[in-house]
Amino acid sequence: MEVSACPACGTDDIRYERTEVTAYPLVSWRSGEERPVFVASKESSGVETSERIVCVNGHAHPDRVGFDLEWA
């Protein structure tokens, strides 16, 4: 099956998004005046990377469906 547009809305403005998140574990927390205060370690516990195909209208096509990526 060839995919040339978003199956949800039909747009051909489709993008590859790669997101990297650096995680810092919480070491403690306490009550603040209006909201809680979280204390994070200065050392990260690692970087998590997620990739997805998404159209301009926000319809995601997650990698659980599967896709191959080639750079132009």
N, C-alpha and C positions, 0 to 999 in steps of 0.2 A: 504494500500500500504506500503510495507516494503522498507525502504531506507537503502542501504548498500554501496552506493558510491555517489559521487557528480553527480547530474543529468546533469550538464553542461559539465564536462570533464571526468567523470568516475573514478577519483582517490578515493582511500579509506582512504586517509590521511585527515581526517576532524576534525576540532577543534572547541571548544567552547571558544569564546572570551568575556570577560566581561571588560568593560572600565568604569572607574569612572573619571569624570571631575569636578574639583572644579571651580566654576565660581566666578569671581570678577568683579563687575560692574565698568564701566569706569565713572570717575567723570569729566574728561576734556581731551582735546587734543589740540595740537598746531603744527604748521609747524616746521619741523626740517631742517637741512642743506640739506639732500638728501632724507629724508623720514619723515613721520609724527611721532610725539611722543605722546603716549597715557599714561594717568595717571589713574591708577586703585585704587579703594578703598582697604584698608588693610583688610576689613572684607568681607568674602565671602558671596555670596547670596545663597549658597547651593551647593549640590553635585548632579550631574546628572549621572545616571547609564544607560548604554546601553549594551545589550547582543545580540550576534549573533552567528550563526553557519557559519563557513567559511572553505573552503578547502585550501590546501597548495598552490593552484594556484590562490587564491584570489577571487574565486566565492562565494559570500555571499548568505546565505539562511536566510533572515531576519525573525524576529519573527512575522511579519504580516502574514506570511504563517502559523505560529504556530509550536511549537515543545515542547516536554516534555524533562526535563533534570533529569538524575539520576547520582549520583556520584558513581564511581566504588569503 
